[in-house]
């Protein structure tokens, strides 16, 4: 699944109360800015989406490597780490995650700098609906589309 298809699939499953905004334009002027911003009645969330064409042999997704597909660039990692550290005191905790899509239409939510750097097991993957449910729970919103 391509990255664009991944976030579009998630966005379609979110309730209308949750605002979603592409940050692609921002990344042209500020390297490292994540892909999407979500804002709901109870909180907000920044998400960097990644997508893999093949299941990794290592069984891990993520990592920081500018030249490897499915990995965060050093600039993205720095941006996410800064956001993570600046949001530690929020009521719901840090408001930045990475979501790595797999070719079987599932994805892994990476919530911490350790997961971004060292990777997460593909066995932690959940469905696109579960990703949308998690974002809805994090940001608020009640009705499904």
C-alpha positions in Angstrom: 0.0 0.0 0.0 1.4 3.4 -0.9 1.7 6.0 1.8 -1.0 8.2 0.3 -3.4 5.3 0.2 -2.6 4.5 3.8 -3.5 7.9 5.2 -6.5 8.3 2.9 -7.8 4.9 4.2 -7.4 6.0 7.8 -8.9 9.5 7.2 -12.0 8.0 5.6 -12.7 6.0 8.7 -12.5 9.0 11.1 -15.5 10.9 12.4 -16.2 14.3 10.9 -15.5 16.0 14.3 -11.8 15.3 13.8 -10.0 17.8 11.6 -7.3 16.3 9.5 -4.7 18.3 7.5 -1.9 17.4 5.2 1.4 18.9 6.2 3.0 18.2 2.8 3.2 21.9 1.9 4.9 22.6 5.2 7.6 20.0 4.5 8.7 21.9 1.4 9.8 24.8 3.5 10.7 23.0 6.8 12.4 19.6 6.3 11.2 17.0 8.7 7.7 18.1 9.2 5.4 15.1 9.6 2.7 14.1 7.1 -0.6 14.7 8.9 -2.1 16.8 11.7 -5.3 15.7 13.4 -7.3 17.8 15.8 -10.4 16.8 17.7 -12.5 17.9 20.7 -10.1 16.2 23.2 -6.7 16.7 21.7 -4.4 16.8 18.7 -2.0 14.4 17.1 0.9 14.7 14.6 1.5 11.6 12.4 4.4 10.6 10.1 3.2 7.8 7.8 5.5 5.3 6.2 4.7 2.5 3.9 6.4 -0.8 2.9 6.0 -2.7 -0.3 7.3 -5.9 1.2 7.3 -7.5 4.6 10.7 -6.9 6.2 12.8 -10.1 6.7 13.9 -8.8 10.1 10.3 -8.7 11.3 10.9 -5.1 12.4 9.6 -1.8 10.9 10.9 1.7 11.5 14.4 3.0 12.0 16.2 6.1 11.0 17.8 5.9 7.6 17.3 8.6 4.8 17.9 6.1 2.0 15.8 3.1 3.1 12.1 2.9 2.3 9.9 2.8 5.4 12.4 4.5 7.6 12.3 8.0 9.1 14.8 10.5 7.8 17.1 12.1 10.4 15.2 15.4 9.9 11.9 13.6 10.5 13.2 11.9 13.6 14.6 15.2 15.0 11.2 16.9 14.4 9.3 14.0 16.0 11.7 13.9 19.0 11.3 17.6 19.6 7.5 17.4 19.4 7.6 14.3 21.7 9.7 16.0 24.3 7.6 19.2 24.1 4.4 17.3 24.6 5.3 15.0 27.5 3.3 17.1 29.9 0.0 17.0 27.9 -2.9 15.3 29.6 -3.0 12.4 27.1 0.8 12.2 26.8 3.0 12.9 23.8 1.1 13.9 20.6 3.3 12.5 17.9 3.5 9.0 16.4 4.8 7.2 13.4 2.5 4.8 11.5 4.2 2.2 9.3 1.9 0.5 6.8 2.5 -3.0 5.7 1.6 -4.6 2.3 -1.2 -6.7 4.0 -3.2 -3.6 4.7 -2.3 -3.4 8.4 0.0 -0.9 10.1 2.2 -0.5 13.2 1.7 2.5 15.5 5.1 3.6 16.8 4.6 5.8 19.9 8.1 6.4 21.3 11.6 7.6 20.1 12.9 4.1 20.9 10.4 2.5 18.5 11.2 5.1 15.8 14.9 4.4 16.1 15.1 0.7 16.9 11.9 -0.5 15.1 8.8 -2.3 16.2 7.8 -5.9 15.4 5.4 -6.5 12.5 3.5 -8.7 14.9 2.2 -5.4 16.6 0.4 -4.5 13.4 -3.3 -3.7 13.6 -6.0 -3.1 10.9 -6.7 0.3 9.3 -9.9 0.5 11.3 -8.0 0.0 14.5 -5.6 2.8 13.6 -8.6 5.1 12.9 -10.2 4.0 16.2 -7.0 4.8 18.1 -6.7 8.2 16.5 -10.4 8.9 17.3 -9.8 7.8 21.0 -6.7 10.0 21.2 -8.4 13.1 19.6 -12.0 12.7 20.5 -15.0 12.6 18.2 -18.0 10.4 18.4 -19.8 9.6 15.1 -18.4 7.5 12.4 -18.6 8.6 8.8 
